[in-house]
Amino acid sequence: MTRHSKNNTANPIFTYHERKNVKDFNTQRQRLGADSMRRCEQCCLCLSTAEKPVSTSHGYVYCKECILKCFEKQMDEYKRDHERYVKLQQMDHMRKAEKLEELQESKKRQLIDTGVYGISGIKKTKGEGKESSVKDSSFWVAGVSTTSKGDETSTSLPEPPKKILRCPITGKPLKIKELVDIHPDLSENTDNGDPIWICSVSQRPIGHKEVMLNRSTGRLVLRRYIEVCNDTDTKYIKLIPGGTAFSAHNNVIAKKYREALL
């Protein structure tokens, strides 16, 4: 066995080949196949064929039960955050009351100790003024340092939680009344037996094509037929199309960011 093979890992730096072999560091990239893509009739939360499908104004499809459970979970989180905020608010009020009481007690002690109605009290106040000026110039004292003042201001209350429901995908505000029911036409002529959505006009499978949802009827129509009819897009919602394994149609590279390897 040669000397190089014995000391193969003794190099102080990583080579390009060693970096490629390490799988626990750096950004990992993986190309996704067609099986990893969501179809247009699948729910964005449970990734199965949507039951009682509904759509948001941005075109994301959910099961009605899934999105309502998500809203229920958000409300539970809001209640917990609100209770935590109320406790912090009570603690802050108690802290301010204690500080105010300490300040009043210190003022009373100062009036008693200095004797503001006598001549000796004036001399004491002058001496105390010198002591306070010396103390203010002593930046190393904990009570005078700027960091301690910053810590006092940093104990302010956080912002109160907002009672707003949000879309689980986009994070934008979403109301239950903004959900639009979908009444798609189904086709059973599939290999695996799962129903697929078809266009209500042409009766063709939608697949990864651009499709529009009619707000009033809940029917699905391919976009090209709406363009032919010169119909307005105000009463339609553009649904998020299904994915394919072709990079020309959508992003097929998944990334996972990890610690960098020196």
N, C-alpha and C positions, 0 to 999 in steps of 0.2 A: 504494500500500500504506500502510495507516494506521500510526500510531506504536505502537498496541497490538499489532498483529500482529508488529512487529519485536522488541518486548521481551516476547514472550509467556512466555519461559522465564527472565526476569530476576527473577522474584518470589523473595524469600528463603525462602519456605515453600512446601510442596506443597499444592495444592488437593485437594478431595475427588475431583474428576474425574481428576486426575493420579495420585492414589493407586490408583484403580481400574484405570488403564491399565498401571501398572507390574506386571510378572509375576514379577520376581525377588526381591521382598521381601514381608514380612508372611506371615501364614498363608493358604495356598491351600486352597480347598474345591472339591470336584468331586462331583457326584452320579453314582453308579454305576448302570449299567443291569443288566438281567437277565443279559447275557453276562459281566459281571464277577463274578457270584456263583458260589460253589462249590455243586455239587450234592451230595446226600447220599452218592452212590456214588463220589465223587472223593476221591483221596488228598489229605491236607492238605499234603504236601510237594511232590509232582510235579504236582498239580492235574489228573491224568488219571484215568480209570476205574481204581479200585484192583484190582490183581492179587494174588490170595491175601490178601484184606483182613483186617486185624486191627484191634481197637479197644482203647483204653485204658480204665481204670476211669472216666474223666471223659467218655467218649463221642467221642473224636477218632479218626477213621478214617485208617489208613495202609496203604500197600502193605507187605507183610512185608519185601521186599527194601529198600525205602526206609528203614524204621525201623531195620533191622539195620545198614545203611550209616551211618546217623546215629549209632548207638551205637558203631560202630567208629571214627568220627571223634572222638567224645567220648573214647574210650579213648586214641587217639593224642595228643589234647591233654593228657590227664591225664599221660601218660608224659613229654611235653615239660615240663610244669609241674613234675613231680616231679624230673626231672633238674636243672632250673633251681634248684629249692629245695635240692637236695643240694649244689649248687655254692655257693649262698649260705650254707648252713650250714657248709661247710668253710671258707669265707672268714671267717665270723664266729668260728669256733674259732681260726683262725690269728691274727686280730686280737686276740682276748682273750688268747691266749698271749703275743703280743708286748707287750701292755700289762702283763701280770703280770711278764714278764721285765724290762721297763723299771722297774717299781715296785720290784722286788727290787734291781736295780742302784742305783737312787737311794737306797734305804735303806742299802746297803753303803757308798756314797760318803758319806752323811751320818754314819754311824758313824765312818768314817775321818777326815773333815774336822773334826767337832766335838770329838772326843776326849772321850767321855762319862765316862772314868775320871779325868779331871783337873779341877783347879779352873778352868783357863782354858776348859775346855769348857762349864762352867756359864755363864760370861759370854757365850760365843758363842751359846749357846742362847737366852739372854735377848735378845741383840741380834737374833737371827734371829726370835724371837717378835714383836718390834716390827716388823721388816720384813714378816713375814707378816700382821700386823694392818693395817699400812698398805696392803699389797697387796690384802687382802680388802675394804677400804673403797674401793679404786679401781675403781669399777664400769665405767670405760671400758676397762679392760684386757681383752684378748680371752679370756684364760684364766679370768677371774673373772666375766665377764658371764653373765647368765641365758640369753642366746640360745645361747651355746656349750654350756651344759649341756643345753639343749633339743635341740641338734643331736646330742649324744651319745646321748640317749635315743631320738631318732627313727631311729637306725640299727638298731633291733631287727628281728628277722626277721619276715617276713610269716607269716600262717597257712599251714600246710601244705595242699596241694591235697587235696580229698576225692575219693575214688574212688566217685563216685555217678553213675549214669546218670539223665538228666533228659528229660522230655518236651520236644520242640523247640517246642511251642506254648505250653504253660502254664509250663514251667520247673520243674515239681514232680518230685520223685524218682519214677522209674519202673523197674521190673524187667522182664526179658524174660518171666519166668513169669507176670506179671500181664496180658500181652497175651491177648486173647480172639479166637480165630479166628471169622470171619464166614462163614456158608454161606447166602448170599442166594438167593432165587428170582429168576430173570431173565426179562425180557420183551424180545423183539426188535422189537416193533411201535413203532418210533420213526422219526422223520423222517430223522435222520442215520445211522441204522444202529447206533449205540452201544447196548449193552444197558443197561437201567435196572433198578433194584431194585424189587421188588413185595412186598407184604405176604404172608406165608405163610398167613394166615387168609382174607383177603378177595380175594387176588390182584389188588389194586388198586395202581397206581403210588404210591410213597411221596412223591416230589417234595419239598415243603417241610414236610410234616406231621411231627408228633412221632412218633418210632418208638422202640421198645424192642428191645434185643438180649438174647436168652436166653443166659445164660452157659453152660449145659450143652449145648445143641443148636446154638447159633450162628444160629438163625433170627430173622428180623425180623418184628415184629408191631406194628401201629399201636397207639398208646397207648389209644385209645378202646375197643378191644376188650379190653384188659387191665382197664380200669376196669369194663367190663360184667361180666366174669367175677369181679371182686373178688379178683384174684390179688395176691399180695404182690410188692412191688418189690425184694425182697432178691436174687432170682435174675435180675434184669433190669438192664441198663445203658441209660440214656437217651442215645441218640446225638445229636450236634450236628446239628440239622436243616439242610437246604439253604436257601440264601438266595433271596430274591425281590427284585423292583424296587420293592416297596411299603414305605414307611417305617413302616407300622403293624406289619409283621412283623419287621423287623430294621433295623439302621442302614444307610442307603444313602448317607451322606455321608462321603467320605474327606477327611482333613485332612493337610496337610504343613506343618510349622512351619519358618519361615525367619526371617532377621534382620528386625528391625523397621525401618521407614522413618521417620526423624525428620521 
